[in-house]
Amino acid sequence: MQQIELTTNQTSLLATLISLYEEEQEPISSERIAREIQRSPGTIRNQMQSLTSLELIEGIQGAGGGYRPKSQSYDTLDVQKIEDPDYTLIKQRNSEIHKIVSEINLSSVGNPEVCRVKVHILGSMSDINIGEEITIGPTPVSNFVVSGLVDGKCENQNIIMIESTSMSVHKHNRDR
């Protein structure tokens, strides 16, 4: 299969669509995408036409319509499609949200006092704020929990960076 070269805007738009679609599992409206990346719905619709012509997405007509990514879009961005995703609890301030955390990478694990954590989240990150304390977990399989300060956020790749203050593995089932 030939690799498709996308512009920065197309890549950002496609990554946002994939992320929102994985979270919501239904077609995503141009208005929803526009709110997420702070552009006008008309601009989004225009850009979606080019992604449709590249056969990376499909437009769904009707009341529940919108856009959904095709399998080629996952390949183009080298993103793994998650079947039946599990949600992970994220606590920030006095709120709790459930997000799909697809990856957690640790740096400097040998020295937890300077460990930075890179967390890849599927779906909207608008409710996660830089400078706030956050706790992520327990994760679905390993019951891993990480807490710290959000010190960076990359909207295009749906990544948050955390300066870790603690890490642990819960021994009990998270449903208790």
Residue frames as a rotation matrix with the C-alpha (Angstrom) as fourth column:
MET 1
0.575 0.818 0.000 0.00
0.818 -0.575 0.000 0.00
0.000 0.000 -1.000 0.00
GLN 2
-0.184 -0.631 0.754 1.29
0.593 -0.683 -0.427 3.44
0.784 0.369 0.500 -0.95
GLN 3
-0.374 -0.031 -0.927 1.93
0.871 -0.355 -0.340 5.84
-0.318 -0.935 0.160 1.93
ILE 4
0.449 0.611 0.652 -0.28
0.735 -0.667 0.119 8.94
0.508 0.426 -0.749 1.77
GLU 5
-0.728 -0.676 -0.118 1.41
0.652 -0.629 -0.423 12.29
0.212 -0.385 0.898 2.45
LEU 6
0.425 0.903 -0.069 -0.87
0.855 -0.375 0.357 14.56
0.297 -0.211 -0.931 4.47
THR 7
-0.068 -0.352 0.934 -0.52
-0.038 -0.934 -0.355 18.22
0.997 -0.059 0.050 5.33
THR 8
-0.953 -0.295 -0.071 -0.12
0.081 -0.024 -0.996 19.20
0.292 -0.955 0.047 8.98
ASN 9
-0.515 0.834 0.200 -3.77
-0.846 -0.458 -0.272 20.33
-0.136 -0.309 0.941 9.08
GLN 10
0.236 0.599 -0.765 -4.98
-0.679 0.665 0.311 17.08
0.695 0.447 0.564 7.52
THR 11
-0.442 -0.488 -0.752 -2.93
0.195 0.767 -0.612 15.04
0.875 -0.417 -0.244 9.97
SER 12
-0.977 0.093 0.192 -4.27
-0.213 -0.379 -0.901 17.01
-0.011 -0.921 0.390 12.93
LEU 13
-0.199 0.975 -0.098 -7.84
-0.979 -0.194 0.056 16.73
0.035 0.107 0.994 11.69
LEU 14
0.178 0.225 -0.958 -7.57
-0.396 0.908 0.139 12.99
0.901 0.355 0.251 11.03
ALA 15
-0.739 -0.501 -0.450 -5.95
0.228 0.442 -0.867 12.37
0.634 -0.744 -0.213 14.43
THR 16
-0.804 0.513 0.301 -8.74
-0.566 -0.506 -0.651 14.31
-0.181 -0.694 0.697 16.12
LEU 17
0.107 0.877 -0.468 -11.41
-0.922 0.263 0.284 12.38
0.372 0.401 0.837 14.22
ILE 18
-0.109 -0.220 -0.969 -9.83
-0.015 0.976 -0.219 9.02
0.994 -0.010 -0.110 15.12
SER 19
-0.941 -0.331 -0.071 -9.47
0.078 -0.006 -0.997 10.02
0.330 -0.943 0.031 18.75
LEU 20
-0.554 0.804 0.218 -13.07
-0.799 -0.438 -0.412 11.22
-0.235 -0.402 0.885 19.09
TYR 21
0.182 0.630 -0.755 -14.43
-0.777 0.563 0.282 8.25
0.603 0.535 0.592 17.15
GLU 22
-0.439 -0.420 -0.794 -12.55
0.115 0.850 -0.514 5.77
0.891 -0.317 -0.324 19.36
GLU 23
-0.993 0.074 0.095 -13.98
-0.110 -0.244 -0.964 7.46
-0.048 -0.967 0.250 22.43
GLU 24
-0.410 0.910 -0.054 -17.58
-0.744 -0.368 -0.558 7.84
-0.528 -0.188 0.828 21.23
GLN 25
-0.817 0.001 0.577 -17.90
0.216 0.928 0.304 4.93
-0.535 0.373 -0.758 18.73
GLU 26
0.350 0.890 0.292 -20.29
0.731 -0.065 -0.679 6.89
-0.585 0.451 -0.674 16.52
PRO 27
0.100 -0.309 0.946 -19.95
0.865 -0.442 -0.236 9.33
0.491 0.842 0.223 13.60
ILE 28
-0.240 -0.324 -0.915 -18.43
0.761 -0.648 0.029 12.66
-0.602 -0.689 0.402 14.66
SER 29
0.742 0.615 0.268 -20.01
0.654 -0.577 -0.489 15.89
-0.146 0.538 -0.830 13.45
SER 30
-0.004 -0.725 0.688 -18.01
0.678 -0.508 -0.531 18.72
0.735 0.465 0.494 11.90
GLU 31
0.519 0.263 0.813 -19.26
-0.325 -0.819 0.473 20.93
0.791 -0.510 -0.339 14.74
ARG 32
0.987 -0.163 0.009 -17.83
0.067 0.456 0.887 18.54
-0.149 -0.875 0.461 17.34
ILE 33
0.305 -0.924 0.232 -14.46
0.951 0.281 -0.131 18.43
0.056 0.261 0.964 15.57
ALA 34
0.138 -0.193 0.971 -14.49
0.330 -0.916 -0.229 22.22
0.934 0.352 -0.062 15.16
ARG 35
0.859 0.208 0.467 -15.00
-0.350 -0.426 0.834 22.72
0.373 -0.881 -0.293 18.91
GLU 36
0.844 -0.535 -0.043 -12.19
0.449 0.659 0.603 20.31
-0.294 -0.528 0.797 19.69
ILE 37
-0.076 -0.952 0.298 -9.58
0.984 -0.023 0.176 21.97
-0.161 0.306 0.938 17.45
GLN 38
0.073 0.189 -0.979 -11.01
0.381 -0.913 -0.148 25.49
-0.922 -0.362 -0.139 17.62
ARG 39
-0.976 -0.219 0.001 -11.83
0.073 -0.323 0.944 25.99
-0.206 0.921 0.331 13.95
SER 40
-0.316 0.912 -0.262 -15.06
-0.855 -0.394 -0.337 26.80
-0.410 0.118 0.904 12.15
PRO 41
0.083 0.439 0.895 -17.37
-0.004 0.898 -0.440 23.93
-0.997 0.032 0.076 11.12
GLY 42
0.920 0.266 -0.289 -17.23
-0.253 -0.161 -0.954 25.17
-0.300 0.950 -0.081 7.50
THR 43
0.127 -0.960 -0.249 -13.44
-0.987 -0.097 -0.130 24.89
0.100 0.262 -0.960 7.46
ILE 44
-0.426 -0.237 0.873 -13.70
-0.500 0.866 -0.009 21.39
-0.754 -0.440 -0.488 8.89
ARG 45
0.541 0.711 0.449 -16.24
0.035 0.515 -0.857 20.33
-0.840 0.479 0.254 6.24
ASN 46
0.780 -0.311 -0.544 -13.96
-0.625 -0.332 -0.707 21.67
0.039 0.891 -0.453 3.47
GLN 47
-0.269 -0.957 0.107 -10.97
-0.963 0.269 -0.018 19.76
-0.012 -0.108 -0.994 4.83
MET 48
-0.149 0.296 0.944 -13.06
-0.329 0.885 -0.330 16.62
-0.932 -0.360 -0.034 5.31
GLN 49
0.847 0.453 -0.276 -13.80
-0.380 0.155 -0.912 16.61
-0.371 0.878 0.303 1.56
SER 50
0.218 -0.846 -0.487 -10.11
-0.885 0.040 -0.465 16.14
0.412 0.532 -0.739 0.81
LEU 51
-0.613 -0.427 0.665 -9.81
-0.709 0.669 -0.224 13.32
-0.349 -0.609 -0.712 3.38
THR 52
0.334 0.802 0.496 -12.91
-0.282 0.587 -0.759 11.69
-0.900 0.114 0.422 1.86
SER 53
0.817 -0.046 -0.574 -11.41
-0.574 0.023 -0.819 11.88
0.051 0.999 -0.007 -1.64
LEU 54
-0.273 -0.957 -0.095 -8.25
-0.892 0.289 -0.348 10.22
0.360 -0.010 -0.933 -0.26
GLU 55
0.331 0.576 -0.747 -10.56
-0.232 0.817 0.528 7.44
0.915 -0.001 0.404 1.04
LEU 56
-0.764 -0.628 -0.145 -9.39
0.045 0.173 -0.984 7.92
0.643 -0.759 -0.104 4.61
ILE 57
-0.819 0.574 0.025 -12.79
-0.122 -0.130 -0.984 8.82
-0.561 -0.808 0.176 6.05
GLU 58
-0.652 0.695 0.303 -16.43
0.600 0.229 0.766 8.42
0.463 0.681 -0.567 5.15
GLY 59
-0.850 0.459 0.257 -19.25
-0.517 -0.818 -0.252 10.86
0.095 -0.347 0.933 5.57
ILE 60
-0.722 0.680 -0.131 -22.47
0.692 0.704 -0.161 9.57
-0.017 -0.207 -0.978 7.11
GLN 61
-0.706 0.540 0.458 -25.67
-0.178 -0.761 0.623 11.40
0.686 0.358 0.633 6.08
GLY 62
0.105 0.914 -0.391 -28.74
0.409 0.318 0.855 11.93
0.906 -0.250 -0.340 8.23
ALA 63
0.778 0.372 0.507 -29.67
-0.250 -0.556 0.792 12.93
0.577 -0.743 -0.340 11.76
GLY 64
0.851 -0.499 0.162 -26.92
0.011 0.327 0.945 10.86
-0.525 -0.802 0.284 13.42
GLY 65
0.820 -0.478 0.317 -24.48
0.452 0.200 -0.869 11.71
0.352 0.856 0.380 10.66
GLY 66
0.701 -0.704 -0.113 -20.96
-0.470 -0.575 0.670 12.94
-0.536 -0.416 -0.734 10.69
TYR 67
0.352 -0.692 -0.630 -17.62
-0.739 0.208 -0.641 11.41
0.575 0.691 -0.438 9.80
ARG 68
0.803 -0.235 0.548 -15.89
-0.279 0.664 0.693 8.21
-0.527 -0.710 0.468 10.74
PRO 69
-0.087 -0.935 -0.344 -12.38
-0.911 -0.065 0.406 7.02
-0.402 0.349 -0.846 9.95
LYS 70
0.843 0.193 -0.503 -11.78
-0.421 0.819 -0.390 4.12
0.336 0.540 0.771 7.59
SER 71
0.848 -0.528 0.046 -9.17
0.383 0.670 0.636 1.49
-0.366 -0.522 0.771 8.39
GLN 72
0.323 -0.753 0.573 -6.71
0.788 -0.121 -0.603 3.19
0.524 0.647 0.554 6.01
SER 73
0.565 -0.091 0.820 -6.71
-0.270 -0.960 0.080 6.27
0.780 -0.267 -0.566 8.24
TYR 74
0.917 -0.252 0.309 -5.38
-0.237 0.279 0.931 4.24
-0.321 -0.927 0.196 11.16
ASP 75
0.539 -0.734 0.413 -2.63
0.807 0.590 -0.006 2.84
-0.239 0.337 0.911 8.92
THR 76
0.438 -0.337 0.833 -1.78
0.470 -0.705 -0.532 6.28
0.766 0.625 -0.150 7.54
LEU 77
0.483 -0.214 0.849 -1.22
-0.631 -0.757 0.169 7.71
0.607 -0.617 -0.501 11.03
ASP 78
-0.395 -0.625 -0.673 0.23
-0.032 0.742 -0.670 4.44
0.918 -0.243 -0.313 12.37
VAL 79
-0.449 0.395 0.802 -2.47
-0.893 -0.239 -0.382 4.27
0.041 -0.887 0.460 15.05
GLN 80
-0.963 0.122 -0.240 -3.73
0.130 0.991 -0.016 0.99
0.236 -0.047 -0.971 16.43
LYS 81
-0.155 0.976 0.153 -7.49
-0.571 -0.215 0.792 0.55
0.806 0.036 0.591 16.38
ILE 82
-0.917 -0.139 0.373 -8.69
-0.398 0.385 -0.833 -0.49
-0.028 -0.912 -0.408 19.82
GLU 83
-0.301 0.825 -0.479 -11.43
-0.061 0.484 0.873 -3.11
0.952 0.292 -0.095 19.88
ASP 84
0.600 0.673 -0.432 -13.72
0.412 0.203 0.888 -2.94
0.686 -0.711 -0.155 22.93
PRO 85
-0.351 -0.833 0.429 -11.64
0.031 -0.468 -0.883 -0.34
0.936 -0.297 0.190 24.81
ASP 86
0.217 0.299 -0.929 -11.57
0.946 0.170 0.275 -0.17
0.240 -0.939 -0.246 28.59
TYR 87
0.540 0.036 0.841 -11.82
0.012 -0.999 0.035 3.20
0.842 -0.008 -0.540 30.25
THR 88
-0.314 -0.699 -0.642 -9.38
0.828 0.129 -0.545 4.47
0.464 -0.703 0.539 32.86
LEU 89
0.732 0.584 -0.350 -10.37
0.679 -0.587 0.441 6.81
0.052 -0.561 -0.826 35.66
ILE 90
-0.412 -0.789 0.455 -8.70
0.634 -0.607 -0.479 10.22
0.654 0.091 0.751 35.67
LYS 91
0.554 0.524 -0.647 -9.04
0.829 -0.414 0.375 12.48
-0.071 -0.745 -0.664 38.72
GLN 92
-0.559 -0.648 0.518 -8.25
0.636 -0.735 -0.234 16.15
0.532 0.199 0.823 38.46
ARG 93
-0.754 0.263 0.602 -9.22
-0.515 -0.806 -0.291 18.61
0.409 -0.529 0.743 41.17
ASN 94
-0.522 0.634 0.570 -12.73
-0.520 0.293 -0.802 17.64
-0.676 -0.716 0.177 42.29
SER 95
0.413 0.718 -0.560 -13.74
-0.885 0.172 -0.432 15.94
-0.214 0.674 0.707 39.05
GLU 96
-0.341 -0.415 0.843 -13.52
-0.106 0.909 0.404 12.38
-0.934 0.049 -0.354 37.81
ILE 97
0.340 0.399 -0.852 -13.54
-0.904 -0.111 -0.413 11.55
-0.259 0.910 0.323 34.11
HIS 98
0.311 -0.198 0.930 -13.28
0.115 0.979 0.170 8.27
-0.944 0.054 0.327 32.29
LYS 99
0.408 -0.300 -0.862 -10.96
-0.872 -0.408 -0.271 8.19
-0.271 0.862 -0.428 29.27
ILE 100
0.965 -0.242 0.106 -9.40
0.264 0.899 -0.349 5.59
-0.011 0.364 0.931 27.05
VAL 101
0.411 -0.909 -0.070 -5.71
-0.740 -0.378 0.557 5.59
-0.533 -0.177 -0.828 27.90
SER 102
0.958 0.017 -0.285 -3.96
-0.219 0.685 -0.695 3.78
0.183 0.728 0.660 25.09
GLU 103
0.336 -0.911 -0.238 -0.38
0.579 0.399 -0.711 4.10
0.743 0.101 0.662 26.28
ILE 104
0.972 -0.202 0.118 1.69
-0.220 -0.614 0.758 5.20
-0.081 -0.763 -0.641 29.27
ASN 105
0.450 -0.891 -0.064 5.42
0.472 0.298 -0.830 5.72
0.758 0.343 0.554 28.82
LEU 106
0.940 -0.194 -0.281 7.82
0.206 -0.336 0.919 6.33
-0.273 -0.922 -0.276 31.69
SER 107
0.423 -0.882 0.208 11.18
0.062 -0.200 -0.978 8.06
0.904 0.427 -0.030 31.56
SER 108
-0.426 -0.728 0.537 13.82
-0.533 -0.278 -0.799 7.92
0.732 -0.626 -0.269 34.29
VAL 109
0.610 0.729 -0.311 12.06
-0.216 0.530 0.820 5.09
0.763 -0.432 0.481 36.07
GLY 110
0.016 -0.707 -0.707 15.24
0.710 0.506 -0.489 4.45
0.704 -0.495 0.510 38.04
ASN 111
-0.917 -0.282 -0.283 14.75
0.400 -0.659 -0.637 7.79
-0.007 -0.697 0.717 39.74
PRO 112
-0.123 0.986 0.116 11.02
0.962 0.089 0.259 8.30
0.245 0.143 -0.959 40.46
GLU 113
0.065 0.121 -0.991 11.71
0.617 -0.785 -0.055 11.76
-0.784 -0.608 -0.125 41.89
VAL 114
-0.452 -0.236 -0.860 12.46
-0.445 -0.776 0.446 13.07
-0.773 0.585 0.246 38.38
CYS 115
-0.712 0.199 0.673 10.28
0.542 0.765 0.347 10.67
-0.446 0.612 -0.653 36.40
ARG 116
-0.527 0.590 -0.612 8.19
-0.735 -0.678 -0.021 12.11
-0.427 0.439 0.791 33.61
VAL 117
-0.461 0.511 0.726 5.19
0.393 0.851 -0.349 10.23
-0.796 0.124 -0.592 32.31
LYS 118
-0.802 0.246 -0.544 3.83
-0.589 -0.473 0.655 10.50
-0.096 0.846 0.525 28.78
VAL 119
-0.480 0.744 0.465 0.16
0.225 0.617 -0.754 9.46
-0.848 -0.258 -0.463 28.57
HIS 120
-0.961 0.225 -0.160 -1.62
-0.206 -0.199 0.958 8.95
0.184 0.954 0.237 25.24
ILE 121
-0.519 0.853 0.058 -5.37
0.040 0.092 -0.995 9.52
-0.854 -0.514 -0.082 25.57
LEU 122
-0.802 0.383 0.459 -8.06
0.534 0.115 0.838 8.81
0.268 0.917 -0.297 22.99
GLY 123
0.283 0.958 -0.045 -10.81
0.927 -0.262 0.268 11.39
0.245 -0.118 -0.962 22.84
SER 124
0.588 0.058 0.806 -11.10
0.090 -0.996 0.006 14.97
0.803 0.069 -0.591 23.92
MET 125
-0.197 -0.702 -0.684 -8.45
0.914 0.120 -0.387 16.39
0.354 -0.702 0.618 26.23
SER 126
-0.166 0.163 0.973 -10.16
0.088 -0.980 0.179 19.75
0.982 0.115 0.149 26.72
ASP 127
0.804 0.538 0.252 -11.02
-0.216 -0.131 0.968 18.85
0.554 -0.833 0.011 30.31
ILE 128
0.541 -0.732 -0.414 -7.38
0.837 0.424 0.345 18.18
-0.077 -0.533 0.842 31.25
ASN 129
0.953 -0.067 0.296 -5.50
-0.033 -0.992 -0.120 21.30
0.302 0.105 -0.947 32.30
ILE 130
0.056 -0.998 -0.042 -1.80
0.476 0.064 -0.877 22.13
0.878 0.029 0.478 32.42
GLY 131
-0.540 -0.414 0.733 -0.59
-0.389 -0.650 -0.653 23.01
0.747 -0.638 0.190 35.91
GLU 132
0.324 0.740 0.589 -3.09
-0.912 0.080 0.401 20.86
0.249 -0.668 0.701 37.78
GLU 133
-0.629 -0.430 0.648 -2.56
-0.644 0.755 -0.124 17.78
-0.436 -0.495 -0.752 39.89
ILE 134
0.247 0.675 -0.695 -3.83
-0.911 0.406 0.071 14.61
0.331 0.616 0.715 38.21
THR 135
-0.425 -0.296 0.855 -4.20
-0.527 0.849 0.032 10.93
-0.736 -0.437 -0.517 39.05
ILE 136
0.046 0.372 -0.927 -4.56
-0.949 0.307 0.076 8.36
0.313 0.876 0.367 36.29
GLY 137
-0.654 -0.242 -0.717 -5.67
-0.188 0.970 -0.156 4.84
0.733 0.033 -0.680 37.08
PRO 138
-0.221 -0.683 0.696 -5.96
-0.246 0.730 0.638 2.18
-0.944 -0.030 -0.329 38.03
THR 139
-0.466 -0.026 -0.884 -5.43
-0.885 0.003 0.466 0.99
-0.009 1.000 -0.024 34.45
PRO 140
0.465 0.865 -0.190 -7.69
-0.866 0.489 0.105 -1.88
0.184 0.116 0.976 33.30
VAL 141
0.638 -0.209 -0.741 -5.16
-0.037 0.953 -0.301 -4.74
0.769 0.219 0.600 33.17
SER 142
-0.206 -0.888 -0.410 -2.23
0.480 0.274 -0.833 -3.91
0.853 -0.369 0.370 35.42
ASN 143
0.696 0.565 -0.444 -4.01
0.673 -0.295 0.679 -1.65
0.253 -0.771 -0.585 37.95
PHE 144
-0.422 -0.907 0.004 -1.20
0.889 -0.415 -0.194 0.89
0.178 -0.078 0.981 37.54
VAL 145
0.786 0.602 -0.141 -1.77
0.619 -0.762 0.192 4.34
0.008 -0.238 -0.971 39.11
VAL 146
-0.425 -0.889 0.169 0.30
0.872 -0.452 -0.187 7.45
0.243 0.068 0.968 38.49
SER 147
0.736 0.587 -0.338 -0.12
0.659 -0.736 0.157 10.87
-0.156 -0.338 -0.928 40.11
GLY 148
-0.410 -0.899 -0.156 1.58
0.840 -0.439 0.319 14.15
-0.355 -0.001 0.935 39.46
LEU 149
0.023 0.298 -0.954 1.42
-0.024 -0.954 -0.298 17.57
-0.999 0.030 -0.015 37.86
VAL 150
0.575 0.195 0.795 0.33
0.777 0.174 -0.605 18.03
-0.256 0.965 -0.051 34.23
ASP 151
0.095 -0.623 -0.777 3.21
0.116 -0.768 0.630 20.01
-0.989 -0.150 0.000 32.76
GLY 152
-0.767 -0.306 -0.564 2.59
-0.484 -0.303 0.821 19.60
-0.423 0.902 0.084 29.05
LYS 153
0.137 0.874 0.466 -0.08
0.130 0.451 -0.883 18.77
-0.982 0.181 -0.052 26.52
CYS 154
-0.884 -0.350 -0.309 0.12
-0.275 -0.143 0.951 17.98
-0.377 0.926 0.030 22.80
GLU 155
0.010 0.999 -0.041 -3.37
-0.548 -0.029 -0.836 18.29
-0.836 0.031 0.548 21.30
ASN 156
0.139 0.031 -0.990 -2.35
-0.984 0.121 -0.134 16.98
0.115 0.992 0.048 17.84
GLN 157
-0.490 -0.415 -0.767 -1.11
-0.374 0.895 -0.245 13.68
0.787 0.166 -0.594 19.26
ASN 158
0.592 0.799 0.106 -3.44
-0.372 0.154 0.916 13.50
0.715 -0.581 0.388 22.28
ILE 159
0.027 -0.688 -0.725 -0.56
0.690 0.538 -0.485 13.29
0.723 -0.487 0.489 24.72
ILE 160
0.853 0.079 0.516 -0.23
-0.297 -0.739 0.604 14.76
0.430 -0.669 -0.607 28.19
MET 161
-0.151 -0.943 -0.296 3.06
0.200 0.264 -0.943 14.99
0.968 -0.202 0.148 30.04
ILE 162
0.886 0.451 0.107 3.07
-0.061 -0.116 0.991 14.51
0.459 -0.885 -0.075 33.80
GLU 163
-0.315 -0.903 0.292 5.81
-0.547 -0.079 -0.833 15.25
0.776 -0.423 -0.469 36.29
SER 164
0.263 0.503 -0.823 5.24
0.204 0.805 0.557 12.22
0.943 -0.315 0.109 38.49
THR 165
-0.097 -0.246 0.964 4.94
-0.892 -0.408 -0.194 12.46
0.441 -0.879 -0.179 42.26
SER 166
-0.324 -0.038 0.945 3.88
-0.633 0.751 -0.187 8.84
-0.703 -0.659 -0.267 42.84
MET 167
-0.140 0.265 -0.954 3.38
-0.808 0.526 0.265 5.54
0.572 0.808 0.141 41.07
SER 168
-0.535 -0.011 0.845 1.89
-0.636 0.664 -0.394 2.31
-0.556 -0.748 -0.362 42.35
VAL 169
-0.635 0.425 -0.645 0.16
-0.296 0.638 0.711 -0.89
0.714 0.642 -0.279 41.38
HIS 170
-0.101 0.697 0.710 -3.11
-0.994 -0.045 -0.098 -1.55
-0.036 -0.716 0.698 43.18
LYS 171
-0.949 -0.312 0.053 -3.40
-0.315 0.948 -0.051 -5.13
-0.034 -0.065 -0.997 44.35
HIS 172
-0.436 0.865 0.248 -7.18
0.211 0.366 -0.906 -5.10
-0.875 -0.343 -0.342 44.57
ASN 173
-0.372 0.447 0.814 -9.69
0.927 0.131 0.351 -5.27
0.050 0.885 -0.463 41.76
ARG 174
-0.989 -0.083 0.121 -10.69
0.089 -0.995 0.040 -1.73
0.117 0.050 0.992 40.73
ASP 175
-0.289 0.956 0.046 -14.40
-0.047 -0.062 0.997 -2.59
0.956 0.286 0.063 40.94
ARG 176
-0.152 0.200 -0.968 -14.29
0.901 0.430 -0.053 -2.98
0.406 -0.880 -0.246 44.71
